[in-house]
Amino acid sequence: MPEGPPILLMKEDLQKFAGEKVIDVKGNSLQDNHGVKDHILREIKTFGKQTFLIFDTVNIRIHLLMFGSYSLFEKKDQQDNLRLGLVFKNGGMYFYTCNVKLVNDDFLANIDWEADVMSDEWNPAKAEKKLKSNPKMMACDALMDQDIFSGVGNIIKNEALFRIGIHPESLIENLPQKKLEELIAEARNYSFDFKKWKKANVLKKNFQIYHQKICPKCGLEIIEKETGKGKRTSFFCAKDQKLY
């Protein structure tokens, strides 16, 4: 599942179509045009792993799920997987193997935009409050909670915890205040590093712990284990990541 940084990169690719009129709609998600064809795409917004295409009378939510993708040109060999294609005068945007859903303005109004770790509206104080209201939550589950850290996925979770030396199974209530603040800050810091490296096509070269075998700090073998309520895979060093 794409994490927040690739979604922001996708938005940058699609941004040139904001303010342009849709001249054709393709794909198997919208049974009719729903006020899209011949209408102007007013804005593109992102929230974590979700993308919203804003029109005057309708909003479209795109979620790439586990294996979704997008393209600026139509892929003839993937017609069966085309969920939505919007054609403009000077090109188009095409979404494959993803979830496409119409949402109303109330849906958008109820989103806590301050929970998006890569947004200018990101509110670390609110994140801290949410964490402290879930004291028994493991650090690995906390970072993957989209209501707290929207946009954070398994790569960011693992790499951020390694950077700050916290074992993924540490309980929030056991973290010293300084470590809690580091966890909140690093979720955002690593996300922007992720975006920079992804754009330069060097993301995997910069992995320290994710899918690695040997700890770059101490040389011990990295542990791979399903952790937390979500049972997502964690990679960690028993020596350099303290269990609180």
N, C-alpha and C positions, 0 to 999 in steps of 0.2 A: 504494500500500500504506500503510495507516494506520501512523503511527509510534507510539512509546511513549506520548506525551502523550494522544492521543485514546483510546487503549486504557484509560488510567487514568480518563479522563472517563466512558467506557462503564461501567467498574467502579463508579464512584460512582452512576450511574443504576440499575445492577442490584443494588446492595448491599442494597436494601430487601427483596429476596427471600431473602437468606441467613437460614437458620433456618426457612424455610417449606417446607411439603410440596408436592411436585409432584402435581397432580391429573390432568394429561393431558400427553401427549407428541405432538408433531406434527413434520412434516418428513420428508424422504426420506433422511436419513443413518443413522438407527438403525432396523434392520429389526425389532427388538422393543424392549422397554423397558429391557432390560439393567440392571435394578435401579434404574431412575430413577422410574418412576411409583409414586406412593404412598410415595416416600422423601423424606427431608429434604435440601435443599441445605445442606450444612454450612458451606461456605466458598467464596468467590470469590477466586482468586489470579491475579496477572498476572506475566508475565515478558517484558519487552520488548514484542514485538508479539503475544504469545500470551496467551490467557485460559484459565484452568482452573476448571471447575465441579466442586467436590469433594463427593462423596457417600460414604456409609459403605462401599459395596462397589464403587464405580466412580468414575473420574474422566473428565471430558470436556474435551478440548482444543479450543478454538475459535481458528482463525486466519483473519482476514478477507481474506487474500491481497491481490490488487490492487483488486478492486472489491466486496468484501464490505461488508455493513452490518448494523446491528441496529436493532430497534425495540421499544418497550414495548407496541405493539399490533400485531395481525395485519393485514398488508396483503393484502387480497383480490385485488388485481391482480398480486401477485407469488407466487402459490401455487406455481408451477413452480420458483421459485428459493428456496423455503423449505427450508433444510437442517436446521434444528432449531428447534422451538418448545416452550418449557416453560411450562405454564399453572399458575398458582397461584390461591389463593382470591381474592386481591385484584389480579390482573393477570397479566402474563406477559412473557417475553423471547423475541424472535424473531430468528433469525440467517439472513441471506440471502446467496447466492452466496459461500459461504465453505467452508473445510475443517473438518469435524467428525470428531474421532478419539477413540476410547477409549484411555486410557493407564493403566498401573498405577502403584502406589505407587513401584516401583523407578525408573520413568521420572522421576517428580517428585524423587526423592531424588538423582538424578544431575545435576539442573540446578544450574548454578553461579549461585545467586541473587545472589551478590555482583557479578555482571557487569551487572546491571540498573541503568542510570544514574539511574533515578528511585526506586530502592528505598532504604529505610532501611539496607539491608544493603550498599549500594554500597561497593566497596573500591577506591579509586583506586590504592593501592600495588600491588594485584594487576594492575590494568590496565596500570600502568607496566611491570611485569615481563613481561607478555605482549607489549607493544609492543617492548621491548628484545630479546625473543627472535625478533622478526621485523624485523631492521634494514633489509632491502631493501624493505619494504612502503611504498607511497605513503601519505601522510596521508589521501587520499580513500578508499582501500581500508580503512585502519585504522579509520576512524570508522564505516564501514559493516559492519565485521566484528561479527556478533552475539555471537561468543564473547568479545569484548573490551568492546564498547559495545552491550549488548542494549537495543533500543528506538530506537536512532539510525537515522534514515532520511535520504533525500536532502536534505530541507529543512534538518534540523539540521546535517548535514554542511556544506552550503554556507554557512549563516549563521554557524556556529561558526568556520569557517576564516577567514571575512571579518573577524569580530570580533577575532581574534587575529593577523591579518595574515600568514597562512601560505598559500602557494600549494598547491593541492590535489595537485600532482605532487611535492611535497617528499618526500624519503625520511626515514623515521623516524631512521635512523642519523645524518643530517645536522642534525637539530634540536638546538639548544642545550638543555641541561637545563631552563632556564626556559621555553622554548617548548613542550617536551614536557609539562611540568606544566600550562601554560596550555591545551594541547589537551585534556588529560584533564579539567581543571576545567570548561572551556567546554562540553564535551559534555553535562555535567549541568546547568550554569547555563542554557544556552539551552533545554534540554528543559523546564525549569520555566517559563521565559518563554513558550515555545510553549504549554504547558498553560493558562497564565493568559490569553493572548491568544485562544486557541481557545475557551475558555469564554465570553469576552466578545465573541466573533464579530468580532474585529479582527485576526486573525492576518495576513492578506494585507496589511493596511495597515502592518504593522510589518516587512515584508520589506525588507532592505537590499540584498541581492544576488541572491536566488533569483528567477529569471525577470524580472529588472530589466534595463534598457537602459543606464543611466548610473550610474557610481559616485557614491554620495552624498558621498564624501570628496574626490575630485579632479576629478570631472566627465568623466573619460575613459569611453569606451565599454566596457561589460562584455563579457568574452569568454565565449562559450558553447562548451563542448567536451566530448566524451566522454573521460573520464580513467580511468586505473587498469585493473586486470585485469577489474574488473566492467563497464567501459565505461558507467558511469552518467554522466549529464550533470552537469557542473560549471559553475558561474557564478563568475567571479573577475575581479579587477582586477589587471592586470599590474604596475601601479605600487604599489598599496597592499598587495599580498600577495606576500611574498618567497619566491622559489624557493630552498630549502635543498638 
